[in-house]
Structures are given as structure tokens and as C-alpha cells.
């Protein structure tokens, strides 16, 4: 009897946990905002490096920008896929 009650409670708990863990699209929206802030920061650094003639650092910033743009686009595709 105790095992049956424990099994039922376990099944109920397993059924409720995913519903509580699902936060909708807030996590993806937060990731997009975070990536956009990093893009703005990297753009400022890129302009500074180009203005100062530090072309190696500017190349590094361009690589970081490409990575951040790729992350934003991936998150946007995920949002679109979830919506439609």
C-alpha cells in the first residue's frame, strides 16, 4: 500500500514538474536581449579599435560580432519555429 501511494505521488510530481519548469518564450527573449547588448558592446569596441589603428583587435571584434549575430539569428529562428 505504501509503495502504491509513493508511486502515485511520484507520477503526479513528474507530471507537474514540466508544467512548472516551462517559462514560455521568456528565456529565448532574454537570450536575444543579452546577445543584442553584447553586439552593441562589441560594435563600440570595433569602432574604437579601428579608430586607434589596432587592426588585429578589430579582426577579433568582427569575429565576435559574427558569432553574436549567429546566436541572435538562431534564437529568432527558434522563436519563429515555436510560434508557427
HTML snippet that shows the backbone in 3Dmol.js (N, CA, C, O; Angstrom):
<script src="https://3Dmol.org/build/3Dmol-min.js"></script>
<div id="view" style="width:600px;height:400px;position:relative"></div>
<script>
const pdb = `
ATOM      1  N   UNK A   1       0.814  -1.182   0.000  1.00  0.00           N
ATOM      2  CA  UNK A   1       0.000   0.000   0.000  1.00  0.00           C
ATOM      3  C   UNK A   1       0.868   1.260   0.000  1.00  0.00           C
ATOM      4  O   UNK A   1       0.587   2.216  -0.723  1.00  0.00           O
ATOM      5  N   UNK A   2       1.922   1.252   0.816  1.00  0.00           N
ATOM      6  CA  UNK A   2       2.815   2.401   0.873  1.00  0.00           C
ATOM      7  C   UNK A   2       3.510   2.607  -0.472  1.00  0.00           C
ATOM      8  O   UNK A   2       3.712   3.738  -0.915  1.00  0.00           O
ATOM      9  N   UNK A   3       3.866   1.509  -1.103  1.00  0.00           N
ATOM     10  CA  UNK A   3       4.524   1.606  -2.408  1.00  0.00           C
ATOM     11  C   UNK A   3       3.576   2.181  -3.452  1.00  0.00           C
ATOM     12  O   UNK A   3       3.989   2.971  -4.301  1.00  0.00           O
ATOM     13  N   UNK A   4       2.321   1.792  -3.393  1.00  0.00           N
ATOM     14  CA  UNK A   4       1.341   2.295  -4.356  1.00  0.00           C
ATOM     15  C   UNK A   4       1.144   3.801  -4.172  1.00  0.00           C
ATOM     16  O   UNK A   4       1.070   4.539  -5.154  1.00  0.00           O
ATOM     17  N   UNK A   5       1.062   4.249  -2.949  1.00  0.00           N
ATOM     18  CA  UNK A   5       0.896   5.679  -2.677  1.00  0.00           C
ATOM     19  C   UNK A   5       2.149   6.439  -3.117  1.00  0.00           C
ATOM     20  O   UNK A   5       2.051   7.513  -3.711  1.00  0.00           O
ATOM     21  N   UNK A   6       3.308   5.888  -2.830  1.00  0.00           N
ATOM     22  CA  UNK A   6       4.556   6.528  -3.237  1.00  0.00           C
ATOM     23  C   UNK A   6       4.647   6.610  -4.766  1.00  0.00           C
ATOM     24  O   UNK A   6       5.089   7.623  -5.307  1.00  0.00           O
ATOM     25  N   UNK A   7       4.231   5.550  -5.458  1.00  0.00           N
ATOM     26  CA  UNK A   7       4.263   5.538  -6.922  1.00  0.00           C
ATOM     27  C   UNK A   7       3.307   6.585  -7.487  1.00  0.00           C
ATOM     28  O   UNK A   7       3.652   7.278  -8.444  1.00  0.00           O
ATOM     29  N   UNK A   8       2.123   6.710  -6.916  1.00  0.00           N
ATOM     30  CA  UNK A   8       1.153   7.694  -7.393  1.00  0.00           C
ATOM     31  C   UNK A   8       1.685   9.101  -7.168  1.00  0.00           C
ATOM     32  O   UNK A   8       1.581   9.948  -8.055  1.00  0.00           O
ATOM     33  N   UNK A   9       2.248   9.361  -6.008  1.00  0.00           N
ATOM     34  CA  UNK A   9       2.814  10.686  -5.729  1.00  0.00           C
ATOM     35  C   UNK A   9       3.976  11.001  -6.676  1.00  0.00           C
ATOM     36  O   UNK A   9       4.127  12.135  -7.130  1.00  0.00           O
ATOM     37  N   UNK A  10       4.779  10.002  -6.964  1.00  0.00           N
ATOM     38  CA  UNK A  10       5.891  10.188  -7.885  1.00  0.00           C
ATOM     39  C   UNK A  10       5.383  10.525  -9.288  1.00  0.00           C
ATOM     40  O   UNK A  10       5.914  11.426  -9.938  1.00  0.00           O
ATOM     41  N   UNK A  11       4.370   9.817  -9.753  1.00  0.00           N
ATOM     42  CA  UNK A  11       3.810  10.089 -11.073  1.00  0.00           C
ATOM     43  C   UNK A  11       3.182  11.479 -11.145  1.00  0.00           C
ATOM     44  O   UNK A  11       3.331  12.180 -12.146  1.00  0.00           O
ATOM     45  N   UNK A  12       2.485  11.873 -10.091  1.00  0.00           N
ATOM     46  CA  UNK A  12       1.878  13.201 -10.056  1.00  0.00           C
ATOM     47  C   UNK A  12       2.976  14.269 -10.060  1.00  0.00           C
ATOM     48  O   UNK A  12       2.874  15.268 -10.772  1.00  0.00           O
ATOM     49  N   UNK A  13       4.003  14.058  -9.279  1.00  0.00           N
ATOM     50  CA  UNK A  13       5.120  15.006  -9.239  1.00  0.00           C
ATOM     51  C   UNK A  13       5.822  15.118 -10.577  1.00  0.00           C
ATOM     52  O   UNK A  13       6.214  16.212 -10.981  1.00  0.00           O
ATOM     53  N   UNK A  14       5.985  14.008 -11.265  1.00  0.00           N
ATOM     54  CA  UNK A  14       6.631  14.030 -12.575  1.00  0.00           C
ATOM     55  C   UNK A  14       5.744  14.732 -13.607  1.00  0.00           C
ATOM     56  O   UNK A  14       6.252  15.332 -14.554  1.00  0.00           O
ATOM     57  N   UNK A  15       4.442  14.661 -13.430  1.00  0.00           N
ATOM     58  CA  UNK A  15       3.533  15.326 -14.353  1.00  0.00           C
ATOM     59  C   UNK A  15       3.479  16.821 -14.137  1.00  0.00           C
ATOM     60  O   UNK A  15       3.272  17.574 -15.089  1.00  0.00           O
ATOM     61  N   UNK A  16       3.659  17.264 -12.917  1.00  0.00           N
ATOM     62  CA  UNK A  16       3.563  18.685 -12.595  1.00  0.00           C
ATOM     63  C   UNK A  16       4.884  19.408 -12.880  1.00  0.00           C
ATOM     64  O   UNK A  16       4.868  20.584 -13.241  1.00  0.00           O
ATOM     65  N   UNK A  17       5.988  18.751 -12.730  1.00  0.00           N
ATOM     66  CA  UNK A  17       7.298  19.398 -12.871  1.00  0.00           C
ATOM     67  C   UNK A  17       7.503  20.062 -14.230  1.00  0.00           C
ATOM     68  O   UNK A  17       7.956  21.206 -14.259  1.00  0.00           O
ATOM     69  N   UNK A  18       7.199  19.420 -15.355  1.00  0.00           N
ATOM     70  CA  UNK A  18       7.402  20.115 -16.636  1.00  0.00           C
ATOM     71  C   UNK A  18       6.522  21.358 -16.786  1.00  0.00           C
ATOM     72  O   UNK A  18       6.939  22.349 -17.387  1.00  0.00           O
ATOM     73  N   UNK A  19       5.318  21.304 -16.245  1.00  0.00           N
ATOM     74  CA  UNK A  19       4.436  22.469 -16.341  1.00  0.00           C
ATOM     75  C   UNK A  19       5.012  23.637 -15.542  1.00  0.00           C
ATOM     76  O   UNK A  19       4.881  24.789 -15.956  1.00  0.00           O
ATOM     77  N   UNK A  20       5.631  23.365 -14.434  1.00  0.00           N
ATOM     78  CA  UNK A  20       6.216  24.429 -13.629  1.00  0.00           C
ATOM     79  C   UNK A  20       7.516  24.946 -14.239  1.00  0.00           C
ATOM     80  O   UNK A  20       7.856  26.118 -14.079  1.00  0.00           O
ATOM     81  N   UNK A  21       8.236  24.082 -14.932  1.00  0.00           N
ATOM     82  CA  UNK A  21       9.526  24.462 -15.497  1.00  0.00           C
ATOM     83  C   UNK A  21       9.381  25.248 -16.792  1.00  0.00           C
ATOM     84  O   UNK A  21      10.306  25.962 -17.180  1.00  0.00           O
ATOM     85  N   UNK A  22       8.242  25.133 -17.470  1.00  0.00           N
ATOM     86  CA  UNK A  22       8.064  25.807 -18.755  1.00  0.00           C
ATOM     87  C   UNK A  22       7.836  27.287 -18.532  1.00  0.00           C
ATOM     88  O   UNK A  22       6.888  27.668 -17.846  1.00  0.00           O
ATOM     89  N   UNK A  23       8.680  28.123 -19.095  1.00  0.00           N
ATOM     90  CA  UNK A  23       8.554  29.566 -18.910  1.00  0.00           C
ATOM     91  C   UNK A  23       8.148  30.271 -20.193  1.00  0.00           C
ATOM     92  O   UNK A  23       8.301  31.488 -20.304  1.00  0.00           O
ATOM     93  N   UNK A  24       7.645  29.544 -21.140  1.00  0.00           N
ATOM     94  CA  UNK A  24       7.234  30.161 -22.402  1.00  0.00           C
ATOM     95  C   UNK A  24       8.447  30.593 -23.188  1.00  0.00           C
ATOM     96  O   UNK A  24       9.437  29.866 -23.278  1.00  0.00           O
ATOM     97  N   UNK A  25       8.366  31.777 -23.755  1.00  0.00           N
ATOM     98  CA  UNK A  25       9.452  32.295 -24.581  1.00  0.00           C
ATOM     99  C   UNK A  25      10.328  33.289 -23.840  1.00  0.00           C
ATOM    100  O   UNK A  25      11.200  33.918 -24.440  1.00  0.00           O
ATOM    101  N   UNK A  26      10.103  33.434 -22.539  1.00  0.00           N
ATOM    102  CA  UNK A  26      10.879  34.435 -21.795  1.00  0.00           C
ATOM    103  C   UNK A  26      12.367  34.153 -21.839  1.00  0.00           C
ATOM    104  O   UNK A  26      13.170  35.079 -21.951  1.00  0.00           O
ATOM    105  N   UNK A  27      12.743  32.894 -21.753  1.00  0.00           N
ATOM    106  CA  UNK A  27      14.166  32.562 -21.784  1.00  0.00           C
ATOM    107  C   UNK A  27      14.808  32.916 -23.112  1.00  0.00           C
ATOM    108  O   UNK A  27      15.934  33.412 -23.152  1.00  0.00           O
ATOM    109  N   UNK A  28      14.087  32.658 -24.207  1.00  0.00           N
ATOM    110  CA  UNK A  28      14.628  32.971 -25.530  1.00  0.00           C
ATOM    111  C   UNK A  28      14.695  34.482 -25.724  1.00  0.00           C
ATOM    112  O   UNK A  28      15.673  34.998 -26.264  1.00  0.00           O
ATOM    113  N   UNK A  29      13.651  35.192 -25.284  1.00  0.00           N
ATOM    114  CA  UNK A  29      13.671  36.657 -25.393  1.00  0.00           C
ATOM    115  C   UNK A  29      14.821  37.241 -24.568  1.00  0.00           C
ATOM    116  O   UNK A  29      15.473  38.195 -24.992  1.00  0.00           O
ATOM    117  N   UNK A  30      15.065  36.667 -23.394  1.00  0.00           N
ATOM    118  CA  UNK A  30      16.164  37.139 -22.554  1.00  0.00           C
ATOM    119  C   UNK A  30      17.497  36.892 -23.262  1.00  0.00           C
ATOM    120  O   UNK A  30      18.383  37.746 -23.229  1.00  0.00           O
ATOM    121  N   UNK A  31      17.644  35.721 -23.906  1.00  0.00           N
ATOM    122  CA  UNK A  31      18.875  35.430 -24.641  1.00  0.00           C
ATOM    123  C   UNK A  31      19.090  36.423 -25.773  1.00  0.00           C
ATOM    124  O   UNK A  31      20.212  36.873 -26.008  1.00  0.00           O
ATOM    125  N   UNK A  32      18.006  36.766 -26.476  1.00  0.00           N
ATOM    126  CA  UNK A  32      18.127  37.711 -27.584  1.00  0.00           C
ATOM    127  C   UNK A  32      18.556  39.084 -27.069  1.00  0.00           C
ATOM    128  O   UNK A  32      19.445  39.713 -27.643  1.00  0.00           O
ATOM    129  N   UNK A  33      17.926  39.550 -25.991  1.00  0.00           N
ATOM    130  CA  UNK A  33      18.305  40.853 -25.431  1.00  0.00           C
ATOM    131  C   UNK A  33      19.759  40.852 -24.968  1.00  0.00           C
ATOM    132  O   UNK A  33      20.484  41.827 -25.169  1.00  0.00           O
ATOM    133  N   UNK A  34      20.176  39.756 -24.349  1.00  0.00           N
ATOM    134  CA  UNK A  34      21.558  39.652 -23.868  1.00  0.00           C
ATOM    135  C   UNK A  34      22.536  39.678 -25.046  1.00  0.00           C
ATOM    136  O   UNK A  34      23.564  40.352 -24.990  1.00  0.00           O
ATOM    137  N   UNK A  35      22.208  38.941 -26.109  1.00  0.00           N
ATOM    138  CA  UNK A  35      23.074  38.927 -27.286  1.00  0.00           C
ATOM    139  C   UNK A  35      23.112  40.295 -27.955  1.00  0.00           C
ATOM    140  O   UNK A  35      24.164  40.712 -28.438  1.00  0.00           O
ATOM    141  N   UNK A  36      21.985  40.998 -27.991  1.00  0.00           N
ATOM    142  CA  UNK A  36      21.970  42.331 -28.594  1.00  0.00           C
ATOM    143  C   UNK A  36      22.821  43.306 -27.787  1.00  0.00           C
ATOM    144  O   UNK A  36      23.484  44.170 -28.362  1.00  0.00           O
ATOM    145  N   UNK A  37      22.808  43.179 -26.480  1.00  0.00           N
ATOM    146  CA  UNK A  37      23.657  44.036 -25.651  1.00  0.00           C
ATOM    147  C   UNK A  37      25.132  43.736 -25.917  1.00  0.00           C
ATOM    148  O   UNK A  37      25.955  44.651 -25.972  1.00  0.00           O
ATOM    149  N   UNK A  38      25.465  42.450 -26.082  1.00  0.00           N
ATOM    150  CA  UNK A  38      26.852  42.095 -26.385  1.00  0.00           C
ATOM    151  C   UNK A  38      27.258  42.609 -27.761  1.00  0.00           C
ATOM    152  O   UNK A  38      28.405  43.006 -27.964  1.00  0.00           O
ATOM    153  N   UNK A  39      26.315  42.602 -28.711  1.00  0.00           N
ATOM    154  CA  UNK A  39      26.601  43.133 -30.046  1.00  0.00           C
ATOM    155  C   UNK A  39      26.912  44.625 -29.961  1.00  0.00           C
ATOM    156  O   UNK A  39      27.876  45.097 -30.563  1.00  0.00           O
ATOM    157  N   UNK A  40      26.101  45.358 -29.220  1.00  0.00           N
ATOM    158  CA  UNK A  40      26.333  46.801 -29.084  1.00  0.00           C
ATOM    159  C   UNK A  40      27.702  47.062 -28.455  1.00  0.00           C
ATOM    160  O   UNK A  40      28.414  47.975 -28.873  1.00  0.00           O
ATOM    161  N   UNK A  41      28.067  46.273 -27.465  1.00  0.00           N
ATOM    162  CA  UNK A  41      29.367  46.436 -26.810  1.00  0.00           C
ATOM    163  C   UNK A  41      30.499  46.130 -27.787  1.00  0.00           C
ATOM    164  O   UNK A  41      31.477  46.874 -27.857  1.00  0.00           O
ATOM    165  N   UNK A  42      30.369  45.040 -28.539  1.00  0.00           N
ATOM    166  CA  UNK A  42      31.408  44.671 -29.499  1.00  0.00           C
ATOM    167  C   UNK A  42      31.510  45.701 -30.623  1.00  0.00           C
ATOM    168  O   UNK A  42      32.606  45.951 -31.125  1.00  0.00           O
ATOM    169  N   UNK A  43      30.398  46.300 -31.025  1.00  0.00           N
ATOM    170  CA  UNK A  43      30.453  47.334 -32.061  1.00  0.00           C
ATOM    171  C   UNK A  43      31.225  48.552 -31.573  1.00  0.00           C
ATOM    172  O   UNK A  43      32.008  49.139 -32.321  1.00  0.00           O
ATOM    173  N   UNK A  44      31.003  48.932 -30.310  1.00  0.00           N
ATOM    174  CA  UNK A  44      31.769  50.058 -29.753  1.00  0.00           C
ATOM    175  C   UNK A  44      33.252  49.737 -29.719  1.00  0.00           C
ATOM    176  O   UNK A  44      34.087  50.576 -30.057  1.00  0.00           O
ATOM    177  N   UNK A  45      33.576  48.512 -29.306  1.00  0.00           N
ATOM    178  CA  UNK A  45      34.989  48.120 -29.265  1.00  0.00           C
ATOM    179  C   UNK A  45      35.592  48.077 -30.664  1.00  0.00           C
ATOM    180  O   UNK A  45      36.747  48.459 -30.854  1.00  0.00           O
ATOM    181  N   UNK A  46      34.818  47.615 -31.645  1.00  0.00           N
ATOM    182  CA  UNK A  46      35.310  47.560 -33.021  1.00  0.00           C
ATOM    183  C   UNK A  46      35.612  48.963 -33.535  1.00  0.00           C
ATOM    184  O   UNK A  46      36.663  49.197 -34.132  1.00  0.00           O
ATOM    185  N   UNK A  47      34.688  49.898 -33.304  1.00  0.00           N
ATOM    186  CA  UNK A  47      34.930  51.280 -33.743  1.00  0.00           C
ATOM    187  C   UNK A  47      36.160  51.874 -33.060  1.00  0.00           C
ATOM    188  O   UNK A  47      36.957  52.569 -33.691  1.00  0.00           O
ATOM    189  N   UNK A  48      36.304  51.594 -31.768  1.00  0.00           N
ATOM    190  CA  UNK A  48      37.467  52.105 -31.035  1.00  0.00           C
ATOM    191  C   UNK A  48      38.758  51.525 -31.602  1.00  0.00           C
ATOM    192  O   UNK A  48      39.732  52.250 -31.807  1.00  0.00           O
ATOM    193  N   UNK A  49      38.764  50.212 -31.856  1.00  0.00           N
ATOM    194  CA  UNK A  49      39.977  49.572 -32.376  1.00  0.00           C
ATOM    195  C   UNK A  49      40.324  50.078 -33.774  1.00  0.00           C
ATOM    196  O   UNK A  49      41.496  50.277 -34.092  1.00  0.00           O
ATOM    197  N   UNK A  50      39.311  50.286 -34.605  1.00  0.00           N
ATOM    198  CA  UNK A  50      39.575  50.800 -35.949  1.00  0.00           C
ATOM    199  C   UNK A  50      40.080  52.241 -35.885  1.00  0.00           C
ATOM    200  O   UNK A  50      40.980  52.623 -36.633  1.00  0.00           O
ATOM    201  N   UNK A  51      39.503  53.025 -35.000  1.00  0.00           N
ATOM    202  CA  UNK A  51      39.925  54.427 -34.856  1.00  0.00           C
ATOM    203  C   UNK A  51      41.382  54.499 -34.378  1.00  0.00           C
ATOM    204  O   UNK A  51      42.138  55.366 -34.815  1.00  0.00           O
ATOM    205  N   UNK A  52      41.771  53.582 -33.477  1.00  0.00           N
ATOM    206  CA  UNK A  52      43.130  53.591 -32.935  1.00  0.00           C
ATOM    207  C   UNK A  52      44.133  52.863 -33.826  1.00  0.00           C
ATOM    208  O   UNK A  52      45.333  52.885 -33.551  1.00  0.00           O
ATOM    209  N   UNK A  53      43.653  52.217 -34.892  1.00  0.00           N
ATOM    210  CA  UNK A  53      44.555  51.523 -35.801  1.00  0.00           C
ATOM    211  C   UNK A  53      44.974  50.150 -35.320  1.00  0.00           C
ATOM    212  O   UNK A  53      45.942  49.587 -35.831  1.00  0.00           O
ATOM    213  N   UNK A  54      44.270  49.603 -34.352  1.00  0.00           N
ATOM    214  CA  UNK A  54      44.579  48.273 -33.836  1.00  0.00           C
ATOM    215  C   UNK A  54      43.786  47.242 -34.644  1.00  0.00           C
ATOM    216  O   UNK A  54      42.713  46.799 -34.233  1.00  0.00           O
ATOM    217  N   UNK A  55      44.338  46.873 -35.802  1.00  0.00           N
ATOM    218  CA  UNK A  55      43.588  46.053 -36.745  1.00  0.00           C
ATOM    219  C   UNK A  55      43.457  44.594 -36.309  1.00  0.00           C
ATOM    220  O   UNK A  55      42.490  43.925 -36.673  1.00  0.00           O
ATOM    221  N   UNK A  56      44.403  44.104 -35.547  1.00  0.00           N
ATOM    222  CA  UNK A  56      44.284  42.727 -35.041  1.00  0.00           C
ATOM    223  C   UNK A  56      43.119  42.628 -34.055  1.00  0.00           C
ATOM    224  O   UNK A  56      42.352  41.666 -34.091  1.00  0.00           O
ATOM    225  N   UNK A  57      42.991  43.613 -33.185  1.00  0.00           N
ATOM    226  CA  UNK A  57      41.872  43.614 -32.239  1.00  0.00           C
ATOM    227  C   UNK A  57      40.555  43.830 -32.977  1.00  0.00           C
ATOM    228  O   UNK A  57      39.530  43.272 -32.585  1.00  0.00           O
ATOM    229  N   UNK A  58      40.570  44.640 -34.053  1.00  0.00           N
ATOM    230  CA  UNK A  58      39.360  44.862 -34.842  1.00  0.00           C
ATOM    231  C   UNK A  58      38.930  43.561 -35.510  1.00  0.00           C
ATOM    232  O   UNK A  58      37.734  43.276 -35.578  1.00  0.00           O
ATOM    233  N   UNK A  59      39.866  42.774 -35.998  1.00  0.00           N
ATOM    234  CA  UNK A  59      39.538  41.479 -36.601  1.00  0.00           C
ATOM    235  C   UNK A  59      38.902  40.560 -35.560  1.00  0.00           C
ATOM    236  O   UNK A  59      37.945  39.843 -35.853  1.00  0.00           O
ATOM    237  N   UNK A  60      39.442  40.590 -34.349  1.00  0.00           N
ATOM    238  CA  UNK A  60      38.881  39.783 -33.261  1.00  0.00           C
ATOM    239  C   UNK A  60      37.445  40.222 -32.955  1.00  0.00           C
ATOM    240  O   UNK A  60      36.571  39.381 -32.747  1.00  0.00           O
ATOM    241  N   UNK A  61      37.203  41.521 -32.928  1.00  0.00           N
ATOM    242  CA  UNK A  61      35.852  42.026 -32.646  1.00  0.00           C
ATOM    243  C   UNK A  61      34.881  41.651 -33.759  1.00  0.00           C
ATOM    244  O   UNK A  61      33.720  41.346 -33.488  1.00  0.00           O
ATOM    245  N   UNK A  62      35.345  41.670 -35.006  1.00  0.00           N
ATOM    246  CA  UNK A  62      34.473  41.262 -36.114  1.00  0.00           C
ATOM    247  C   UNK A  62      34.084  39.790 -35.978  1.00  0.00           C
ATOM    248  O   UNK A  62      32.945  39.416 -36.258  1.00  0.00           O
ATOM    249  N   UNK A  63      35.026  38.964 -35.551  1.00  0.00           N
ATOM    250  CA  UNK A  63      34.704  37.541 -35.328  1.00  0.00           C
ATOM    251  C   UNK A  63      33.674  37.387 -34.213  1.00  0.00           C
ATOM    252  O   UNK A  63      32.738  36.595 -34.329  1.00  0.00           O
ATOM    253  N   UNK A  64      33.851  38.146 -33.137  1.00  0.00           N
ATOM    254  CA  UNK A  64      32.881  38.087 -32.044  1.00  0.00           C
ATOM    255  C   UNK A  64      31.506  38.561 -32.511  1.00  0.00           C
ATOM    256  O   UNK A  64      30.486  37.983 -32.134  1.00  0.00           O
ATOM    257  N   UNK A  65      31.480  39.606 -33.326  1.00  0.00           N
ATOM    258  CA  UNK A  65      30.203  40.109 -33.844  1.00  0.00           C
ATOM    259  C   UNK A  65      29.512  39.066 -34.707  1.00  0.00           C
ATOM    260  O   UNK A  65      28.301  38.871 -34.599  1.00  0.00           O
ATOM    261  N   UNK A  66      30.272  38.395 -35.562  1.00  0.00           N
ATOM    262  CA  UNK A  66      29.666  37.336 -36.388  1.00  0.00           C
ATOM    263  C   UNK A  66      29.051  36.261 -35.516  1.00  0.00           C
ATOM    264  O   UNK A  66      27.954  35.778 -35.798  1.00  0.00           O
ATOM    265  N   UNK A  67      29.758  35.880 -34.450  1.00  0.00           N
ATOM    266  CA  UNK A  67      29.261  34.855 -33.532  1.00  0.00           C
ATOM    267  C   UNK A  67      27.974  35.318 -32.842  1.00  0.00           C
ATOM    268  O   UNK A  67      27.024  34.547 -32.702  1.00  0.00           O
ATOM    269  N   UNK A  68      27.955  36.572 -32.417  1.00  0.00           N
ATOM    270  CA  UNK A  68      26.772  37.100 -31.733  1.00  0.00           C
ATOM    271  C   UNK A  68      25.584  37.214 -32.685  1.00  0.00           C
ATOM    272  O   UNK A  68      24.457  36.891 -32.311  1.00  0.00           O
ATOM    273  N   UNK A  69      25.832  37.676 -33.920  1.00  0.00           N
ATOM    274  CA  UNK A  69      24.744  37.740 -34.901  1.00  0.00           C
ATOM    275  C   UNK A  69      24.186  36.346 -35.174  1.00  0.00           C
ATOM    276  O   UNK A  69      22.976  36.167 -35.311  1.00  0.00           O
ATOM    277  N   UNK A  70      25.078  35.367 -35.251  1.00  0.00           N
ATOM    278  CA  UNK A  70      24.636  33.990 -35.479  1.00  0.00           C
ATOM    279  C   UNK A  70      23.763  33.509 -34.323  1.00  0.00           C
ATOM    280  O   UNK A  70      22.750  32.847 -34.548  1.00  0.00           O
ATOM    281  N   UNK A  71      24.149  33.837 -33.082  1.00  0.00           N
ATOM    282  CA  UNK A  71      23.358  33.439 -31.916  1.00  0.00           C
ATOM    283  C   UNK A  71      21.983  34.100 -31.917  1.00  0.00           C
ATOM    284  O   UNK A  71      20.983  33.455 -31.604  1.00  0.00           O
ATOM    285  N   UNK A  72      21.931  35.390 -32.269  1.00  0.00           N
ATOM    286  CA  UNK A  72      20.646  36.095 -32.311  1.00  0.00           C
ATOM    287  C   UNK A  72      19.758  35.474 -33.378  1.00  0.00           C
ATOM    288  O   UNK A  72      18.574  35.233 -33.142  1.00  0.00           O
ATOM    289  N   UNK A  73      20.322  35.215 -34.544  1.00  0.00           N
ATOM    290  CA  UNK A  73      19.521  34.620 -35.615  1.00  0.00           C
ATOM    291  C   UNK A  73      19.017  33.233 -35.238  1.00  0.00           C
ATOM    292  O   UNK A  73      17.886  32.872 -35.563  1.00  0.00           O
ATOM    293  N   UNK A  74      19.846  32.460 -34.559  1.00  0.00           N
ATOM    294  CA  UNK A  74      19.424  31.129 -34.119  1.00  0.00           C
ATOM    295  C   UNK A  74      18.266  31.239 -33.121  1.00  0.00           C
ATOM    296  O   UNK A  74      17.304  30.475 -33.199  1.00  0.00           O
ATOM    297  N   UNK A  75      18.359  32.183 -32.188  1.00  0.00           N
ATOM    298  CA  UNK A  75      17.283  32.370 -31.213  1.00  0.00           C
ATOM    299  C   UNK A  75      15.998  32.840 -31.888  1.00  0.00           C
ATOM    300  O   UNK A  75      14.906  32.401 -31.524  1.00  0.00           O
ATOM    301  N   UNK A  76      16.126  33.731 -32.870  1.00  0.00           N
ATOM    302  CA  UNK A  76      14.940  34.202 -33.585  1.00  0.00           C
ATOM    303  C   UNK A  76      14.289  33.075 -34.377  1.00  0.00           C
ATOM    304  O   UNK A  76      13.063  32.977 -34.424  1.00  0.00           O
ATOM    305  N   UNK A  77      15.105  32.220 -35.000  1.00  0.00           N
ATOM    306  CA  UNK A  77      14.538  31.066 -35.714  1.00  0.00           C
ATOM    307  C   UNK A  77      13.809  30.148 -34.749  1.00  0.00           C
ATOM    308  O   UNK A  77      12.747  29.616 -35.071  1.00  0.00           O
ATOM    309  N   UNK A  78      14.380  29.963 -33.568  1.00  0.00           N
ATOM    310  CA  UNK A  78      13.730  29.111 -32.563  1.00  0.00           C
ATOM    311  C   UNK A  78      12.383  29.705 -32.150  1.00  0.00           C
ATOM    312  O   UNK A  78      11.404  28.973 -32.003  1.00  0.00           O
ATOM    313  N   UNK A  79      12.326  31.021 -31.962  1.00  0.00           N
ATOM    314  CA  UNK A  79      11.052  31.661 -31.639  1.00  0.00           C
ATOM    315  C   UNK A  79      10.042  31.467 -32.751  1.00  0.00           C
ATOM    316  O   UNK A  79       8.879  31.153 -32.498  1.00  0.00           O
ATOM    317  N   UNK A  80      10.492  31.656 -33.987  1.00  0.00           N
ATOM    318  CA  UNK A  80       9.594  31.508 -35.125  1.00  0.00           C
ATOM    319  C   UNK A  80       9.077  30.074 -35.220  1.00  0.00           C
ATOM    320  O   UNK A  80       7.891  29.847 -35.460  1.00  0.00           O
ATOM    321  N   UNK A  81       9.975  29.112 -35.031  1.00  0.00           N
ATOM    322  CA  UNK A  81       9.587  27.694 -35.100  1.00  0.00           C
ATOM    323  C   UNK A  81       8.561  27.352 -34.012  1.00  0.00           C
ATOM    324  O   UNK A  81       7.629  26.583 -34.247  1.00  0.00           O
ATOM    325  N   UNK A  82       8.742  27.928 -32.831  1.00  0.00           N
ATOM    326  CA  UNK A  82       7.804  27.644 -31.739  1.00  0.00           C
ATOM    327  C   UNK A  82       6.434  28.266 -31.986  1.00  0.00           C
ATOM    328  O   UNK A  82       5.414  27.737 -31.544  1.00  0.00           O
ATOM    329  N   UNK A  83       6.420  29.399 -32.699  1.00  0.00           N
ATOM    330  CA  UNK A  83       5.157  30.094 -32.933  1.00  0.00           C
ATOM    331  C   UNK A  83       4.343  29.460 -34.025  1.00  0.00           C
ATOM    332  O   UNK A  83       3.119  29.384 -33.922  1.00  0.00           O
ATOM    333  N   UNK A  84       5.006  28.996 -35.087  1.00  0.00           N
ATOM    334  CA  UNK A  84       4.259  28.509 -36.258  1.00  0.00           C
ATOM    335  C   UNK A  84       4.497  27.059 -36.513  1.00  0.00           C
ATOM    336  O   UNK A  84       3.943  26.500 -37.460  1.00  0.00           O
TER     337      UNK A  84
END
`;
const viewer = $3Dmol.createViewer("view");
viewer.addModel(pdb, "pdb");
viewer.setStyle({}, {cartoon: {color: "spectrum"}});
viewer.zoomTo();
viewer.render();
</script>
